[in-house]
Amino acid sequence: MIIPLAEQSKTYSVLVVEDNLLMRTILEGHLRDLGHPVVAVENGRQALETLQSNHFPIVITDLVMPEMGGLELCSAIRERRSEGYTYVVMLTAQDSKDEMVRGLAAGADEYLVKPVHPAELAMRLKTADRILSLESSLKKSYEEIKALSVKDHLTKVYNRGYLDERLVHEVKRTFRFERPLSLIMFDLDHFKIINDTFGHAAGDQVLMESAWLMGISIRQEIDWIARYGGEEFVVVLPETILPGALVAAERLRARLAGHVVVVNDVEIRVTASFGVASFTPSSQKEDMTMAATLVEKADRCLYLAKKEGRNRVVSAQL
Ligand SMILES: [Mg+2]
């Protein structure tokens, strides 16, 4: 039976483990004909060594080999942590139900009777392809869900949960390396009036655009922004002393004040008040309350900025 090219499975790389040179060469040839990149080794020990530095989604292994046999190899593969699933096909002798059962019990996904029939091999690899594709699509969905779970639904910046969790890590790092850390907290001015005057859809638009504008105005890959709640946001600036954070906050303030949000042909201008707090640890002795203290201090400065007339920056060094 000839497998049409289009129906061949994806070209997952295959590790062949077989002590018999002839068998090994034939199997390698079949796999290459099917378009798979192949690495072939002689026993289980060599296979484990190879797997340490490379991930092979598919392993086809003989059962009886010197040094380490297929059953032991299979158990070892199942015990180790790897970046993805390893689909194991066990090679068994003709008519040996016993070998087949032992292989499956050791954790093999499939078995192939020797000498390997090319068409049967191709079909076994199609099964492997289905399982591996399913695994990678599950992994992709998981990554997507994970990414969604740390983002604020409306503004697409990080959410409060992520802020609370990651800020603690930033503070830990700050103590460990005795490096500075700054935090900017800002709150849109008179947001309630925007909502009351233009409606909640316009209010949402203002929130989204403000968050987006602030997000692109910070140092990319270094600083990060989260929605603290309502119309309040936090920007975390690692490795930044107070003067640097003040420059950043002033830049954010000016950018927002100069921005116009257009909703249904209506121009809406919005400003924000900013509170900045910075600290540099003087020792590596960690203060567990520092994350909360930093937020409180920035919040206090923000309150003063509001009180002093809004659209301004107030700062404090801890
Ligand atoms: Mg053998």
Residues whose N, C-alpha, C, O or C-beta is under 5 A from the ligand:
A	BS01	MG	D19 D62 V64 M65
